[in-house]
Amino acid sequence: MRAADLRTALARPWQHGHAVDLRGVVVTEPLDLRGLDLGGFDLRGSRFDAEVLAGGARFMGLSWFGGCRFGAELDLTGALFVNDARFEDCHVEGSLSLSHAEFRG
């Protein structure tokens, strides 16, 4: 999946009870989500070969990353997770930053 298409899918306005099913996507390009408001999504089992930058992003709905593989940097510096955030069985090969991230769900 192209990074721009994934960004568009994730940046849809949050609706209670709705999550975009994006399980198993493969993204080979850098993904820049910095400062965005993101709706609910399910990315379980997805693979990100390039950096994922989400510093300052606001994850408004479900944020499911279970079983994801991050092949490069994963930057969640200052991110806000308002609802259920799941990262079980994730593998990050690059650097991971959770500095000043806030989890409320």
N, C-alpha and C positions, 0 to 999 in steps of 0.2 A: 504494500500500500504506500502511496506517495505521502510524504510527511505533510504536505499542504492539505491533502484530503483528510488525513487524520485530525489535523488541527481544526479544520472546519467542523468535523463530526463531534469533536470533544467540546468545542466552544458554543454548541447550541445552548440556548437558555435552559436553566434547570427547571424541571417540572416534577413535583412530588410523585413518587412511585414509578418514575420512568428512568430507564438506563439504556444507553445505546449498546447493543451487543456487538463487540469488536473482538471477540475471543479469537486467538490464534493468528492475529495479523503479524506480518513481518515488515518492519520499516528499516530500510537501509540508509536513509538520509538523516541528517541531524533534525531533531524535532524541537522547535522553540515554542514553548507555552508560557514564557515569562509574562507575568502580570495579567494573565487572562482569567476571566470567570468561566469555569468549566461546569457543564451539566453532569449528570450521572452517566457512568460507563462501566462496562465489564471488559477488561483487556486480559483476562486470565489466559495464560499460555502463550502470550505474545512475545515476539523477539524484536529488540531494538539494537541494531548493529552500530549505530552512531550515537553521539551524545544526545541526551534528553535534558533540556534546560527548562525548568519550571519554577524558577525562583520568583517568589511573590505571587504565584498563581493562587487562585481561590477555588478549591475543589468543593463545589456546592452540593453535589449529590453523591451517590455511591461511587467509590473510587477503588475498583477491584483490580489489583495487579498480581494476584496469586499465580505463581509459577512462571512469571515473566523472566526473561533473560535480557540483561542490559550489558551490551558488549563494550560500552565506553562510559563516559561520565554520566552520572545521574545527579542532577543538582536540584534539590527541593528547598534550597535556602529561603527561609521566610515564607514558605507555602502555608496555606491555611486549609485544613481538611475539616469541613463542617459536619459531614456525616460519616458513614461507615467507610473506613480506609483499610484495605487488606493487602498485605505484602507477603503472605506465607509462601515459603518455598521459592522466593525470588533469588536470583543470582546476579550480582553486579560485578563485572570484571574490571571496570574502571573505578574512578573515585566516586564516593557517595557523600553528599552533603545534606544534612538535615538541620543545620544550624538555624536556630530561631524558627523552625517549623512548629506549627501548632496543630494538635489533633484534638478535636472536640467530640467526635462521634463515638 
